[in-house]
């Protein structure tokens, strides 16, 4: 059995992928801070509660008592249309990117990425310990 088939590992991997994609979108916002009529964008947030409910609905087919089954569904990373909000500050050329907001979002994304990566690393360490690899 592969460690990547475990639900918790898949959810952490999905979060890491979403955060990586979000970082790319935010960097595009910063890069276009001087582009005329450009509006900042963001991704639709991952709904953790919905993910947990979907995982609990997965059918479990066990052929042996020690087998684990089920995986978390893949996310759909789309640009959140509600992120095209009216900004309180716009440049004369119509650009709506507020660099301070983007930098806060970048830092928040980094912190979330570090947290998800730490969770992933701790799970791998737990499996190594359970398998007797940390002697």
N, C-alpha and C positions, 0 to 999 in steps of 0.2 A: 504494500500500500504506500502510495506517495504522500508525503507530508503536505503537498499542495492541494490535496483533495479534502482536507479538513475545513469545516465551515469557518471556524475562527480565523484560520490562516487565509482563506479566500476573502473574508470580509476585510481583514487588515490589508491584503494586497489590493483589493478594490479601492479602499480608502487612499492608499498610497498612489495608485494610478490617478484617482480623481484629483488629489492634491497636486500631483505633477502637471496634470492638464490645466488646473486652475492657475498654477504658477505661470504657465505659458500664456494664458489669456491675460493675466495681470501684466506680464512683461510687454505684451502687445499694446495694452492700454498706455503704459508708461512711454513706450517707443512712439506712440502716436499722440503724445501730449501737445504737440504743436500742429497737428494735422487739422485743416479746416473742417468744421462740422462733424468731427469724430466724437462719438459718445462712448463712455467707458462701458465695458461688458463684464459679465461674471457668469460662472456656471451655475446651473441649478444644483442646490445643495443635495447631498445624499441623505435620504430619510432613513435613519438607523432603525426606527421603530418598524417601518414598513419592511425593511430587510429581514428583521428578526421574525416578523409574522410570516413572511414568505418562506423562510427557512424552516419554520415549524410546520408548514403545510406540505413539505416535501415527502413523498412516499418513501418509506424505509423498506428496502428489500434486503434482507439479511440471509445469506446462505450458510453462515457459520456464526456462532455466538460471538466470536472475537472480531468480526468485521464491522467497520464503520462505513456508513453511506451518507450521501447527501452533500451538496455543494451550494454555496450562496449564488444567487443569480447575478449575472453581469449587469453592471450599471450602464445607463445611457447618459453620457455626459453631453448635455446640450447647453447652449447659451441661454441663460435665463432672460426672457424678454422683459421681465419686470425690472431687470437691472438697468434698463434704459430710462431711468427716472429723470425727472427734471432736477437739474443741479442748481444749487444756490449761487454757484460761481461759474461763469462762462467767459471765455476770452472773446475779444471783438470778432474773431473769425468764426465763432460759433462752436468752438471746441469745448466739450463738457467734461474733460478729464481733470479731476482734482488730485494733484500729485500726493497730497497728504493722505487722502483716503486710500489711494492705491498703495502707498507705502505701509499703511496700517494693515491692509488686506494681505500684502506680501508677507509681513511679519507674522500675522495670524496663521497664514498657510504654512509657514516654516515651523511654527510651534506645533501645529497639528500633525505635520509630517514627522517631526521628531518623536511625538507621542506615539503615532501609529507604528513607526519603525522600532521604537523601544518595546512596544507590545509584541510585535512580530519576533524580535530578538529574544525576548523573555520566553515566548512560547517554544522557540527552537531550543533554547537552553533547558527548558523543562523536559522536552522530549529526549534530549541528550542524557540528562540525568536519569530519566526513567529507563532508558535503554542501557545505562551503565557506562556511558561514554566519558563522564567526568570523574574518573578515579584518580 
